């Protein structure tokens, strides 16, 4: 994810012998809420008038336990103890999340619920106050749009944070289905090169660690998303925008869309849980063509392999796809969410483990000489075109 930044840092050090300190530094870890804010959130929770639903109540329970006790240390309930098993699973899914961060998320969640009842100010549902996304909710559907058409909807570091936040809000709003799509001709072209000019003072190792932690949180947001999740792939999709599709419940594509994951070309390794989901969806041979050997798939090929649910003609893509989704959004919402939980329950813990393993491998890759050489070769070849 930060491969070019690492390459630039290495080149700078080779030429000058000093760290690249002239670039902006970034910080990806949030500060936890204070004890006072945490106590205030607990008071707000007791004053809520509306039932937020079972999924949100499980999130509240898990964040409270993580904030007050730390990572899950309780024995796993029996499979037939459905209520306590659901609570345990929710707490366990937070992994090693720090207590301060759990307090912050708890306060944010309670604050958003209170805001929905008029208890405090909050960003509007439509738009969301984002710079790189457009978010709207209507007809039971929350739509998150990659909104940088001039940059082929490439994902900046800020955009990663915005998507994580948008998914968190969509999980708690009143919609039934959440949809991702792109503005303009591209769905998403992967990472934006501006990500790679912000080299922290700690150099390569710090950058790899920060980039890995951001990627871990980003993928986790998709793993834990409780509602049906769909993609309307309106054009080419590259890298991380493709790999997370293995965790979507529906992927609708226009006939001119393409799907490309050029990891080994850049000396890297798969992410987005694709090292697990892609072989499971399409078999090892076909998954290897994508993940190891950089094969780009057409929409028809991706549909044949099971990555895409359905392909529509370009001229009628949005109208046909949205018509189907609006029909689905009229189905009973709790039934959909609970059914998704059942379908995904057998692999959720596995996905978290895969995400952790992929991030660890990528952090090694980003600091390797092979990755540096592959990235330099790629950009030198591109410059000759």
C-alpha positions as CSV (number, residue, x, y, z in Angstrom):
1,X,0.0,0.0,0.0
2,X,2.9,2.4,0.7
3,X,5.3,0.7,-1.7
4,X,6.3,3.9,-3.6
5,X,6.9,5.9,-0.5
6,X,9.2,3.2,0.8
7,X,11.0,3.2,-2.6
8,X,11.4,7.0,-2.6
9,X,12.7,6.9,1.0
10,X,15.3,4.3,0.1
11,X,16.4,6.2,-2.9
12,X,16.7,9.4,-0.9
13,X,18.8,7.7,1.8
14,X,21.0,6.2,-0.9
15,X,21.7,9.5,-2.5
16,X,22.0,11.7,0.7
17,X,22.6,9.3,3.6
18,X,20.0,11.1,5.7
19,X,16.3,10.4,6.3
20,X,13.7,12.1,4.1
21,X,12.5,14.6,6.7
22,X,11.2,17.3,4.3
23,X,8.0,15.4,3.6
24,X,4.9,15.7,5.7
25,X,4.5,13.2,8.5
26,X,1.2,11.5,9.2
27,X,-0.3,9.9,12.2
28,X,-2.8,7.1,11.8
29,X,-3.6,6.2,15.4
30,X,-6.5,8.0,17.2
31,X,-6.4,9.1,20.8
32,X,-8.8,7.4,23.1
33,X,-11.7,9.2,24.8
34,X,-11.2,10.6,28.3
35,X,-12.8,8.9,31.3
36,X,-15.2,11.9,31.5
37,X,-16.3,11.5,27.9
38,X,-16.7,7.7,28.5
39,X,-18.9,8.4,31.6
40,X,-20.9,10.9,29.6
41,X,-21.5,8.4,26.8
42,X,-22.8,5.9,29.3
43,X,-25.3,8.5,30.6
44,X,-26.4,9.2,27.0
45,X,-26.9,5.5,26.4
46,X,-29.3,5.2,29.3
47,X,-31.3,8.2,28.0
48,X,-31.9,6.9,24.5
49,X,-35.5,6.5,23.6
50,X,-35.3,4.3,20.5
51,X,-34.1,0.8,20.3
52,X,-31.0,0.8,18.0
53,X,-31.4,-2.8,17.0
54,X,-29.6,-6.0,17.9
55,X,-26.5,-5.4,15.7
56,X,-25.8,-2.0,17.2
57,X,-26.5,-3.3,20.7
58,X,-23.9,-6.0,20.2
59,X,-21.4,-3.3,19.0
60,X,-22.1,-1.3,22.2
61,X,-21.7,-4.4,24.4
62,X,-18.4,-5.4,22.7
63,X,-16.9,-1.9,22.8
64,X,-17.9,-1.5,26.5
65,X,-16.3,-4.8,27.5
66,X,-13.1,-4.0,25.5
67,X,-12.9,-0.5,27.0
68,X,-13.4,-1.7,30.6
69,X,-11.7,-5.2,30.5
70,X,-9.6,-5.3,27.4
71,X,-9.5,-8.2,24.9
72,X,-12.0,-11.0,25.3
73,X,-10.9,-13.3,28.1
74,X,-14.2,-15.0,28.8
75,X,-14.8,-18.7,28.0
76,X,-16.7,-19.3,24.7
77,X,-20.4,-20.1,25.3
78,X,-21.9,-23.2,23.9
79,X,-23.3,-23.1,20.4
80,X,-26.9,-23.3,21.6
81,X,-26.5,-20.4,24.0
82,X,-27.4,-18.0,21.1
83,X,-27.5,-14.7,23.0
84,X,-24.3,-15.1,24.9
85,X,-22.6,-16.6,21.9
86,X,-23.5,-13.5,19.8
87,X,-22.1,-11.2,22.6
88,X,-18.9,-13.3,22.9
89,X,-18.4,-13.2,19.1
90,X,-18.9,-9.5,19.0
91,X,-16.4,-8.9,21.8
92,X,-13.9,-11.4,20.4
93,X,-14.0,-9.7,17.0
94,X,-12.3,-6.6,18.5
95,X,-9.1,-8.6,18.9
96,X,-6.3,-6.7,20.6
97,X,-8.0,-3.2,20.1
98,X,-6.5,-0.9,22.7
99,X,-8.9,0.1,25.6
100,X,-8.4,3.8,24.8
101,X,-9.5,3.3,21.2
102,X,-12.4,1.2,22.3
103,X,-13.5,4.0,24.6
104,X,-13.3,6.4,21.7
105,X,-15.4,4.2,19.4
106,X,-17.9,3.6,22.2
107,X,-18.3,7.4,22.7
108,X,-18.6,8.0,18.9
109,X,-21.2,5.3,18.5
110,X,-23.3,6.5,21.5
111,X,-22.9,10.1,20.2
112,X,-24.2,9.2,16.8
113,X,-27.3,7.5,18.3
114,X,-28.0,10.4,20.5
115,X,-27.6,12.8,17.5
116,X,-30.1,10.7,15.5
117,X,-32.6,11.4,18.3
118,X,-31.7,15.1,18.3
119,X,-29.4,15.0,21.4
120,X,-26.4,16.6,19.7
121,X,-25.0,17.8,16.4
122,X,-23.7,15.4,13.8
123,X,-22.7,15.5,10.1
124,X,-25.7,15.1,7.8
125,X,-26.6,11.7,6.4
126,X,-26.4,12.9,2.8
127,X,-22.8,13.9,1.9
128,X,-21.4,13.1,5.3
129,X,-19.0,16.0,5.3
130,X,-16.4,14.0,3.4
131,X,-13.8,15.4,0.9
132,X,-13.3,12.3,-1.2
133,X,-16.6,10.4,-0.9
134,X,-20.2,11.2,-1.7
135,X,-22.7,9.5,0.7
136,X,-26.4,9.4,0.2
137,X,-29.3,7.4,1.7
138,X,-32.7,6.9,0.0
139,X,-35.1,4.1,-0.6
140,X,-33.5,1.9,2.0
141,X,-30.0,2.1,0.4
142,X,-27.0,4.0,1.6
143,X,-24.7,4.6,-1.4
144,X,-21.0,5.3,-0.8
145,X,-19.4,6.8,-3.9
146,X,-15.7,7.1,-4.6
147,X,-15.9,10.7,-5.7
148,X,-12.5,11.7,-7.3
149,X,-13.3,11.1,-11.0
150,X,-10.4,13.4,-12.2
151,X,-8.1,11.0,-10.4
152,X,-9.9,7.8,-11.5
153,X,-11.2,7.5,-7.9
154,X,-7.8,6.6,-6.6
155,X,-7.8,6.1,-2.8
156,X,-5.8,8.6,-0.7
157,X,-4.8,8.0,2.9
158,X,-7.6,10.5,3.9
159,X,-10.0,8.5,1.8
160,X,-9.2,5.3,3.6
161,X,-10.1,7.0,6.9
162,X,-13.3,8.4,5.3
163,X,-14.4,5.0,4.0
164,X,-13.9,3.4,7.4
165,X,-16.0,6.2,9.0
166,X,-18.7,5.9,6.3
167,X,-19.0,2.2,6.8
168,X,-19.3,2.7,10.5
169,X,-22.1,5.2,10.0
170,X,-23.9,3.0,7.4
171,X,-23.8,0.1,9.9
172,X,-25.8,2.3,12.3
173,X,-28.2,4.2,10.0
174,X,-31.7,3.2,9.1
175,X,-30.8,1.7,5.6
176,X,-31.2,-1.9,4.7
177,X,-28.4,-2.3,2.1
178,X,-25.1,-0.4,1.6
179,X,-23.7,0.1,-1.9
180,X,-20.3,1.1,-3.2
181,X,-19.8,2.7,-6.6
182,X,-17.6,5.1,-8.4
183,X,-18.1,8.6,-10.0
184,X,-17.1,9.0,-13.6
185,X,-15.7,6.3,-15.8
186,X,-13.7,4.3,-13.2
187,X,-14.9,2.4,-10.2
188,X,-11.5,2.8,-8.4
189,X,-7.9,2.7,-9.7
190,X,-6.4,1.6,-6.4
191,X,-4.0,3.7,-4.4
192,X,-3.3,7.4,-5.1
193,X,0.4,8.3,-5.6
194,X,0.0,11.2,-3.2
195,X,-0.1,8.7,-0.4
196,X,3.6,8.0,-1.1
197,X,5.0,11.5,-0.6
198,X,4.3,11.7,3.1
199,X,7.3,10.0,4.6
200,X,7.4,10.1,8.4
201,X,10.6,11.0,10.3
202,X,10.9,7.4,11.5
203,X,11.5,6.3,7.9
204,X,10.8,3.0,6.1
205,X,9.9,0.9,9.1
206,X,7.6,3.4,10.6
207,X,5.9,4.0,7.3
208,X,5.4,0.2,6.8
209,X,3.9,-0.1,10.3
210,X,1.6,2.9,9.9
211,X,0.5,1.7,6.5
212,X,-0.1,-1.8,7.7
213,X,-2.2,-0.7,10.6
214,X,-4.4,1.5,8.4
215,X,-4.8,-1.4,5.9
216,X,-5.7,-3.7,8.8
217,X,-8.4,-1.3,10.1
218,X,-9.8,-0.8,6.5
219,X,-10.2,-4.4,5.7
220,X,-11.6,-5.1,9.2
221,X,-14.4,-2.6,8.5
222,X,-15.5,-4.8,5.6
223,X,-15.2,-8.0,7.5
224,X,-17.4,-6.7,10.4
225,X,-20.0,-4.9,8.3
226,X,-23.4,-6.2,9.5
227,X,-25.7,-5.4,6.6
228,X,-25.9,-6.7,3.0
229,X,-23.0,-5.0,1.1
230,X,-23.1,-4.5,-2.7
231,X,-20.8,-3.1,-5.3
232,X,-21.9,-1.4,-8.5
233,X,-18.7,-1.6,-10.5
234,X,-19.2,1.0,-13.2
235,X,-15.7,0.8,-14.8
236,X,-12.1,-0.5,-14.2
237,X,-11.4,-1.7,-10.7
238,X,-7.8,-2.1,-9.5
239,X,-6.0,-3.4,-6.4
240,X,-7.6,-3.0,-3.0
241,X,-11.0,-2.0,-4.6
242,X,-11.0,-5.5,-6.2
243,X,-9.6,-7.6,-3.3
244,X,-12.3,-6.6,-0.8
245,X,-15.0,-7.7,-3.2
246,X,-14.6,-11.3,-1.9
247,X,-16.4,-10.0,1.2
248,X,-19.3,-8.3,-0.6
249,X,-22.7,-10.0,-0.7
250,X,-23.4,-8.8,-4.3
251,X,-21.1,-7.5,-7.0
252,X,-22.9,-6.0,-10.0
253,X,-20.8,-4.9,-13.0
254,X,-21.2,-3.0,-16.2
255,X,-20.0,-5.0,-19.2
256,X,-17.0,-2.8,-19.8
257,X,-15.7,-3.1,-16.2
258,X,-12.3,-4.9,-15.6
259,X,-10.7,-6.3,-12.5
260,X,-7.0,-6.2,-11.9
261,X,-4.7,-7.1,-8.9
262,X,-1.1,-6.5,-10.1
263,X,0.7,-7.5,-6.9
264,X,3.7,-9.6,-7.9
265,X,4.4,-7.1,-10.7
266,X,5.2,-4.6,-7.9
267,X,6.9,-7.1,-5.6
268,X,4.0,-7.2,-3.2
269,X,1.5,-9.8,-1.9
270,X,-2.3,-10.0,-1.8
271,X,-4.5,-8.1,0.7
272,X,-8.2,-7.5,1.4
273,X,-8.4,-11.2,2.5
274,X,-8.2,-12.1,-1.2
275,X,-5.5,-14.8,-0.4
276,X,-8.4,-16.7,1.2
277,X,-11.6,-15.4,-0.5
278,X,-10.4,-15.6,-4.1
279,X,-9.3,-19.3,-4.1
280,X,-12.6,-20.1,-2.2
281,X,-14.7,-18.3,-4.8
282,X,-12.9,-19.3,-8.1
283,X,-10.5,-22.1,-7.2
284,X,-6.8,-22.0,-6.8
285,X,-5.8,-22.1,-10.4
286,X,-7.9,-19.1,-11.5
287,X,-7.2,-17.2,-8.3
288,X,-3.5,-17.7,-8.9
289,X,-3.8,-16.2,-12.4
290,X,-5.1,-13.0,-10.8
291,X,-3.1,-12.8,-7.5
292,X,0.2,-14.3,-8.6
293,X,0.4,-13.7,-12.3
294,X,-1.5,-10.3,-12.6
295,X,-4.2,-11.4,-15.0
296,X,-6.8,-8.7,-15.7
297,X,-10.4,-10.1,-15.9
298,X,-13.2,-8.7,-18.0
299,X,-16.6,-8.4,-16.3
300,X,-17.8,-11.5,-18.1
301,X,-14.8,-13.5,-17.0
302,X,-15.2,-12.3,-13.4
303,X,-18.9,-13.3,-13.5
304,X,-18.1,-16.7,-14.9
305,X,-15.6,-17.3,-12.0
306,X,-18.0,-16.1,-9.3
307,X,-16.3,-12.8,-8.3
308,X,-19.1,-10.9,-10.0
309,X,-22.8,-11.7,-9.4
310,X,-24.2,-10.3,-12.5
311,X,-23.2,-8.2,-15.6
312,X,-25.4,-5.6,-17.2
313,X,-25.2,-3.7,-20.5
314,X,-23.4,-0.4,-20.2
315,X,-26.3,1.6,-21.4
316,X,-28.7,0.3,-18.7
317,X,-26.3,-0.7,-15.9
318,X,-27.3,1.8,-13.2
319,X,-31.0,1.7,-13.8
320,X,-31.2,-2.1,-13.9
321,X,-28.9,-2.7,-11.0
322,X,-30.5,0.0,-8.8
323,X,-34.0,-1.4,-9.6
324,X,-33.0,-4.8,-8.3
325,X,-31.3,-3.3,-5.2
326,X,-34.3,-1.1,-4.4
327,X,-36.5,-4.3,-4.5
328,X,-34.1,-6.1,-2.1
329,X,-34.2,-3.1,0.2
330,X,-37.9,-3.6,0.7
331,X,-37.3,-7.0,2.3
332,X,-37.4,-7.2,6.2
333,X,-34.1,-5.6,7.3
334,X,-33.6,-7.7,10.5
335,X,-34.1,-10.9,8.5
336,X,-31.5,-9.8,6.0
337,X,-28.9,-8.8,8.6
338,X,-29.4,-11.9,10.7
339,X,-29.3,-14.2,7.7
340,X,-26.0,-12.6,6.6
341,X,-24.6,-13.2,10.0
342,X,-25.5,-16.8,9.8
343,X,-24.0,-17.1,6.3
344,X,-20.7,-15.4,7.3
345,X,-20.4,-16.7,10.9
346,X,-18.3,-19.7,9.9
347,X,-15.6,-17.7,8.3
348,X,-15.5,-14.3,10.2
349,X,-12.8,-15.4,12.6
350,X,-10.8,-16.9,9.7
351,X,-11.1,-13.6,7.8
352,X,-9.7,-11.6,10.7
353,X,-6.8,-14.0,10.9
354,X,-6.2,-13.8,7.2
355,X,-6.2,-10.0,7.3
356,X,-3.6,-10.0,10.1
357,X,-1.4,-12.5,8.2
358,X,-1.7,-10.5,4.9
359,X,-0.8,-7.2,6.6
360,X,2.3,-8.8,8.3
361,X,3.5,-10.2,5.0
362,X,2.9,-6.8,3.2
363,X,4.9,-4.9,5.9
364,X,7.8,-7.3,5.2
365,X,7.4,-6.8,1.5
366,X,7.3,-3.0,1.7
367,X,10.7,-3.0,3.4
368,X,12.3,-5.5,1.1
369,X,14.9,-4.9,-1.6
370,X,12.9,-6.9,-4.1
371,X,9.8,-4.7,-3.7
372,X,12.0,-1.6,-4.1
373,X,13.5,-2.9,-7.3
374,X,10.1,-4.0,-8.7
375,X,8.6,-0.6,-8.1
376,X,11.5,1.2,-9.7
377,X,11.3,-1.1,-12.7
378,X,7.6,-0.5,-13.1
379,X,7.9,3.3,-13.0
380,X,10.9,3.3,-15.3
381,X,9.0,1.2,-17.8
382,X,6.0,3.5,-17.5
383,X,8.1,6.6,-18.1
384,X,9.3,5.2,-21.4
385,X,5.7,4.9,-22.8
